[in-house]
Amino acid sequence: MHGFLVIGRKAGLCLLACGLVLSTAACSGDDDDDGGIGPSGSANLPTQAQLAAALKTAQSDPAGNGGFGLNMWATVVDRSGIVRAVAFTGAKEGDQWPASRVISAQKANTANSLSLTTLALSTANLFSATQPGGSLFGLQESNPVNTDVAYGGNAEAYGTTDDFMVGKRIGGVNVFGGGLALYDASGEVIGAVGVSGDSSCADHNIAWKVRDGLVLDYVPGGVNPVSEDDNIVYDIDANGNSASGWGHPECADAATAIGEQLPTTHPISTP
């Protein structure tokens, strides 16, 4: 009888352990998603075709963007940080810097996650503040990119509607030009666009023109001391100090001139 009870007790413990494992697995299965659970993205976000068209127009602007004229990547995320569209210019994937696909997504995530309905921050606005001694130093080390999302799937599908990042949360923080929050006609922030593939200054110029082309630039205000929006700020002196605290390094005279004129050549929309 004693042996039977011991065996029975062991069997019961095994069943209990198995039950706990199965229960844990079931619970884990409920939460173990691919980083894509979240509210539905705004209906005002661009489709992949619309993003691709706006990117092509901006990148090939006859007025130029002050960079090298290279092909570009662009990514749009919704307000919850889920990638909704990825696009590129050029005949095929690989005509651009391969690294810029993920950088564009990182920029989109940054601009979205650090902008509000009352205040827009572009990735270009973050450079000075994240340098040693800056008010946001260390920010660039937070919220790392989800590498499983960034590099998964078939590379042949990158930049298409089947890009592996689409429908998943990418993460990442970037602190140089190329990321801008998207605002619809109601003034609501609905996500962001990130652009990469050229100099960081040209990236910002192209991103601004992409947002303008999508008419998702109802920006409420920003930290630029002149235009009072989220445009790039060029006020870093010879000692590396930014007068406003939101300055970005200059890349080329042409890029600086184009960037400073963006609020005039491509003014933000008003309700």
Number of C-alpha atoms within 10 A of each C-alpha: 6 7 8 9 10 11 12 12 12 12 12 12 12 12 12 12 12 12 12 12 12 12 12 12 13 12 11 11 10 9 11 10 10 12 18 17 13 14 10 10 18 13 8 15 23 19 16 20 14 16 24 23 18 22 27 20 16 23 24 15 13 8 8 17 26 22 20 11 15 17 22 26 30 34 31 33 36 28 22 18 27 27 29 22 28 30 28 29 23 13 9 11 20 15 13 20 15 13 12 20 26 25 25 28 35 31 34 36 36 30 30 29 21 16 22 20 17 12 17 26 27 35 31 29 28 29 24 27 21 19 16 10 10 15 13 14 15 13 15 17 11 11 14 13 18 16 12 13 22 21 14 12 14 10 12 12 12 22 24 17 16 15 22 21 29 23 22 21 25 26 25 23 23 27 24 23 29 33 37 34 37 32 25 20 15 10 18 16 26 24 31 30 35 38 35 32 26 24 22 24 27 30 29 28 29 34 26 31 24 28 25 20 18 19 17 26 25 23 28 20 17 19 21 20 13 10 18 15 19 25 29 31 27 21 18 18 11 7 6 13 14 19 14 16 20 25 25 25 21 17 14 13 11 15 22 20 13 19 24 17 15 18 17 11 11 14 15 18 16 11 8
